[in-house]
Amino acid sequence: MIPARKGKAAHLKRGQCIKIINTHGHQVVDFWAFNAEDPSEFLSMEHLRATLTTIFPKAGQDLHTNARRPILHFVEDTSPGIHDTLMAACDTHRYHLLGVEGYHDNCADNLRNAMAELGHESLETPSPLNLWMNIPVAADGATSWGEPVSKPGDYVVLRAEMDCVAAMSCCPQDILPVNAGSTVECHFQILD
């Protein structure tokens, strides 16, 4: 389980798959992957978009690192395929800009904590693959914050193309509508 508002990480050997399940259907999961041998190489949204020439990765495509190498293969997606590659992970600074006083759970801290549980330091917080996050983009380039269009039980399956560490955060965003107003747990499985 990935607890609501928290994060988890797991080691993946090359060829193993991770299945991430949107248990309740409206929860965004920020997702990262780091090369197990060199965590300075990681799943990169900037490099992924340039390689795939789309902002919406889909099943059948390789997901690339900042060294422009495949780190994961997008095997399966039972949702409508709306995932975000544009927005940075939420952090304390973002919540302060949204008017929050004091501490607010956030995906950047969730990444650091999840990696630390496995004995890894997170060198930086790359922009995540925001699974099920609905960021409509207008013709003029304007973005907005939509609710997820996924349904309970939707899942994605990603296959490791190299030994890596996968990290996930059940996004604690409860100010904008990206989690349909409430944050809940999701689940994942490692498949051989």
Summary of the structure (lengths in Angstrom):
residues: 192
radius of gyration: 15.3
end to end distance: 18.3
largest distance: 44.4
contacts: 643
relative contact order: 0.35
helix: 15%
strand: 32%
